[in-house]
């Protein structure tokens, strides 16, 4: 099925959290913050079908990032890869194909043969690749997951959850945005399961549905989740209304330190009803004693809504480090000041 499908959405009226989801399990996550906006049986262990290939893609993209694999590498298709049933792209034993084309075959056509070919070129044998899949799952906190293969073909004990699928989907699209070059189509090869992403107004959502009653219903379920998220929430990137003043440093090698905020800490997911009428207030230390380390907290930027409720508290940090004055430096400064005074 579509592993990461970009859906065309129509605006809907945000309603209660009761959504017309017919899937047995579902989850909606905002990509940048990782915040979960909707969940239903999110930790139930179910068969993931071809959504398994999200992990196959993640390990492949990580190999490319490390330089052990390249898009233009030519792969010779093994007899085992060519023998894969289910959804496939009719690869033949001995056929030569690039990693780039194999990625297309997995993303667009959910090719089981292409997935095995990628696994073999990453680790040599699929058994080792599956071990890496399970190791990576543990690293990502995917506690509901156990992989048996890299394709999603039915196998005893091959399970995951909506929560875990969202975790690995987020890792894939956040750390490896190049994967978007390939995610432009879908097929019905893996019925009832879907991991879909969509972006609107600078916010990207991940919708996961497992065990929908029909192949078409999984798309309707994903669309309902995404429309709910976009109509209800907004992603806010806070920027200070005025530049922060430099803070004096007592006994510092330099006299001041510049405060700043980390853009990653200045992101908040808010309900759209909260966004209007936000106000900022800043508290900063009057001075700080050396040594000062980069990132040291110097104050707080607070966002409040129209009702006066705190929406977000963002730490204000030191943009650079300041070493403490040594006795020798202090003595030279005193002598220099005395010389010029005389």
C-alpha positions in Angstrom: 0.0 0.0 0.0 1.0 3.6 0.1 3.7 3.8 2.6 3.8 7.6 2.9 1.0 9.0 0.8 0.4 12.7 0.3 -3.3 13.2 0.3 -5.3 16.0 -1.2 -7.4 17.3 1.6 -10.6 19.4 1.8 -11.1 21.7 4.8 -13.6 20.3 7.4 -15.1 21.7 10.5 -13.3 20.6 13.6 -15.5 18.6 15.8 -15.2 16.5 18.9 -12.6 13.9 19.2 -15.1 11.3 18.1 -14.0 10.7 14.6 -15.5 8.4 12.0 -12.6 6.0 12.1 -13.5 2.4 11.2 -10.0 1.0 11.6 -9.2 -1.1 14.6 -6.3 1.0 15.5 -5.3 4.6 14.5 -3.0 7.4 15.5 -2.4 11.0 14.4 1.0 12.6 15.1 2.5 16.0 14.4 5.9 15.5 12.9 8.0 18.3 14.3 7.0 18.0 18.0 6.0 14.3 17.9 2.8 15.2 19.7 0.0 12.7 19.4 -3.3 14.4 18.5 -5.6 11.4 18.3 -5.1 7.7 19.3 -7.3 4.6 19.2 -6.0 1.2 20.3 -2.6 2.7 19.5 -0.6 0.0 21.2 -2.5 -3.0 20.0 -0.1 -5.4 18.2 -1.5 -6.1 14.7 -0.1 -7.2 11.4 1.3 -4.2 9.6 1.4 -5.7 6.0 3.4 -3.5 3.6 3.7 -0.7 6.1 6.6 -2.8 7.3 8.5 -1.3 4.4 8.7 2.0 6.3 11.5 0.4 8.4 13.1 -1.2 5.3 13.2 2.3 3.7 14.6 3.8 6.9 17.5 1.4 7.2 18.2 1.9 3.4 18.2 5.7 3.8 20.5 5.5 6.8 22.9 3.3 4.9 22.9 6.0 2.1 23.5 8.7 4.7 26.5 6.8 6.1 28.0 6.3 2.7 27.9 2.5 2.6 25.2 2.7 -0.1 24.6 5.1 -2.9 21.6 6.0 -5.1 23.5 5.0 -8.3 24.8 1.7 -7.0 23.8 -1.2 -9.3 22.3 -4.2 -7.6 22.1 -7.6 -9.1 18.7 -9.2 -8.2 19.1 -12.5 -6.4 16.9 -15.6 -7.0 15.4 -15.2 -3.6 14.4 -11.5 -4.2 12.9 -12.4 -7.6 10.9 -15.2 -6.0 8.9 -12.9 -3.7 5.2 -13.3 -4.0 2.5 -10.7 -3.2 3.0 -7.2 -4.5 6.0 -7.2 -6.8 7.5 -5.3 -9.7 8.5 -8.5 -11.7 12.3 -8.3 -11.0 14.2 -11.2 -12.6 17.1 -13.2 -11.2 20.3 -11.6 -12.4 18.7 -8.4 -13.4 20.7 -5.3 -12.7 18.9 -2.3 -11.2 20.0 0.8 -9.3 19.2 1.6 -5.7 17.4 4.6 -6.9 15.0 2.5 -9.0 14.5 0.0 -6.2 13.5 2.8 -3.9 10.9 3.9 -6.4 9.6 0.3 -6.7 9.2 0.0 -3.0 7.6 3.4 -2.4 5.3 3.6 -5.5 4.5 -0.1 -6.1 5.3 -1.6 -2.7 7.4 -4.2 -4.4 8.3 -7.1 -2.2 11.0 -8.2 -4.6 12.5 -4.7 -4.6 12.4 -4.6 -0.7 14.3 -7.8 -0.5 16.8 -6.6 -3.1 17.4 -3.5 -1.0 17.7 -5.5 2.2 20.3 -7.8 0.6 22.4 -4.8 -0.7 22.4 -3.2 2.7 23.4 -6.2 4.8 24.1 -9.1 2.4 21.4 -11.4 3.7 17.8 -10.6 4.7 18.2 -12.4 8.1 20.8 -9.9 9.2 18.7 -7.1 7.8 15.7 -8.2 9.9 17.9 -8.3 12.9 18.8 -4.7 12.2 15.1 -3.8 11.8 14.4 -5.1 15.3 17.4 -3.4 16.8 16.4 -0.1 15.2 12.9 -0.5 16.4 14.1 -0.9 20.0 16.3 2.2 19.6 13.2 4.2 18.5 11.2 2.9 21.4 8.9 0.7 19.3 8.0 -1.7 22.2 5.0 -3.2 20.4 7.0 -4.4 17.4 8.6 -7.6 16.2 9.7 -7.9 12.6 10.1 -11.3 10.9 10.7 -10.0 7.4 11.4 -6.8 5.4 8.3 -7.0 3.2 5.2 -7.3 5.4 4.2 -10.7 3.9 2.2 -12.7 6.4 4.4 -14.4 9.0 3.7 -15.6 12.5 4.9 -13.1 15.1 5.3 -10.2 12.6 3.5 -7.4 14.4 3.6 -3.7 15.2 1.2 -1.0 16.4 -0.2 2.3 15.2 2.0 4.0 17.8 5.2 2.3 16.6 4.4 2.9 12.9 4.1 6.6 13.6 7.5 6.6 15.4 9.3 5.0 12.5 7.4 7.1 9.9 8.4 10.3 11.8 12.1 9.2 11.9 12.0 8.5 8.2 10.5 11.7 7.0 12.2 14.0 9.5 15.7 12.6 9.2 15.5 11.6 5.5 13.4 14.2 3.6 14.8 12.9 0.3 12.4 10.0 0.6 9.7 12.4 -0.5 11.1 12.2 -4.0 9.6 8.7 -4.3 6.3 8.8 -2.3 4.0 9.9 -5.1 1.7 6.9 -5.6 -0.1 4.0 -4.1 -1.5 0.6 -4.8 -3.9 -1.8 -3.1 -1.3 -4.4 -2.4 -1.5 -4.2 1.4 -5.1 -4.1 2.3 -6.4 -2.2 5.4 -3.1 -0.6 6.5 -1.7 2.8 5.8 0.9 5.3 7.0 0.2 8.6 5.4 1.6 12.1 5.7 0.3 15.5 4.6 1.5 19.1 5.0 -0.4 22.3 5.2 0.6 25.8 6.3 4.0 24.6 7.5 2.6 21.7 9.7 3.1 18.1 8.7 1.0 15.3 10.1 1.4 11.6 10.2 -1.7 9.4 10.1 -1.6 5.7 10.8 -4.5 3.3 10.4 -4.4 -0.5 10.9 -7.0 -3.1 10.1 -9.6 -0.9 8.3 -12.5 -3.0 7.2 -11.9 -2.4 3.5 -9.0 -1.2 1.3 -10.8 2.0 0.4 -11.8 2.7 4.0 -8.2 3.0 5.1 -7.9 6.0 2.9 -11.1 7.5 4.3 -9.9 6.9 7.8 -6.5 8.6 7.1 -8.3 11.5 5.4 -10.6 11.9 8.5 -7.5 12.0 10.8 -5.6 14.5 8.7 -8.5 16.8 8.2 -9.2 16.8 11.9 -5.6 17.6 12.7 -5.4 20.5 10.2 -8.7 22.0 11.1 -8.0 21.9 14.8 -4.3 22.6 15.4 -1.6 25.0 14.3 2.2 24.8 14.6 3.7 28.0 16.1 7.3 29.0 15.7 7.9 31.7 18.3 10.3 34.6 17.4 11.1 37.3 20.1 9.3 40.5 19.4 12.4 42.5 20.3 16.1 41.6 20.4 17.4 40.4 23.8 19.8 42.8 25.4 23.3 41.6 26.2 23.7 40.5 29.8 26.7 41.7 31.9 29.1 38.9 32.9 30.9 39.3 36.3 34.6 38.3 36.2 34.3 37.2 32.6 36.9 37.2 29.8 34.3 39.2 27.9 32.1 41.8 29.6 28.7 40.5 28.2 27.0 37.4 26.9 24.2 37.4 24.2 21.0 35.6 25.1 19.1 33.7 22.4 16.4 31.0 22.0 16.8 27.6 20.4 14.4 27.4 17.4 13.7 23.8 18.2 12.6 24.8 21.7 10.4 27.6 20.3 8.0 25.3 18.5 4.5 24.7 20.0 1.5 22.8 18.8 -1.6 24.8 19.7 -5.3 24.6 19.1 -6.2 27.2 16.5 -8.5 28.8 19.0 -5.5 29.6 21.2 -3.4 31.2 18.4 -5.1 34.6 18.3 -4.2 37.2 21.0 -1.0 35.6 22.2 1.4 37.9 24.1 5.0 37.6 25.1 6.8 38.4 28.3 10.5 38.1 28.9 12.4 37.6 32.2 16.2 37.8 32.0 19.0 37.7 34.6 20.4 41.2 35.4 23.9 39.8 35.3 25.6 36.4 35.4 28.9 35.3 36.9 31.6 33.6 34.8 32.2 31.0 33.7 29.2 30.9 31.4 28.6 27.8 29.2 27.0 27.8 25.8 23.3 27.0 26.2 23.2 28.0 29.9 19.8 29.2 30.8 19.6 32.9 31.4 15.8 33.6 31.4 12.5 32.7 30.0 10.2 33.9 27.2 6.6 33.2 28.2 3.7 33.0 25.8 0.2 33.7 27.3 -3.2 33.5 25.6 -6.0 36.0 25.7 -7.3 34.5 28.9 -3.9 35.0 30.6 -3.1 31.3 30.6 0.5 30.3 29.9 0.8 28.5 26.6 4.5 28.0 26.4 7.6 28.8 28.4 10.8 28.9 26.2 14.2 28.9 27.9 16.5 31.8 27.0 20.1 30.6 26.7 23.6 31.9 26.3 24.6 32.0 22.7 28.3 31.6 23.5 30.6 30.6 26.4 32.5 33.1 28.5 35.5 31.9 30.5 36.3 33.3 33.9 39.0 35.9 34.2 42.4 34.5 35.2 44.5 36.4 37.8 47.0 37.1 35.0 44.4 38.6 32.7 42.9 40.6 35.5 46.4 42.0 36.5 47.1 43.0 32.9 43.8 44.8 32.6 44.5 46.7 35.9 48.0 47.7 34.7 46.6 48.7 31.3 43.9 50.9 32.9 46.4 52.5 35.2 48.8 53.2 32.4 46.2 55.0 30.3 44.8 56.8 33.3 48.3 58.2 34.0 
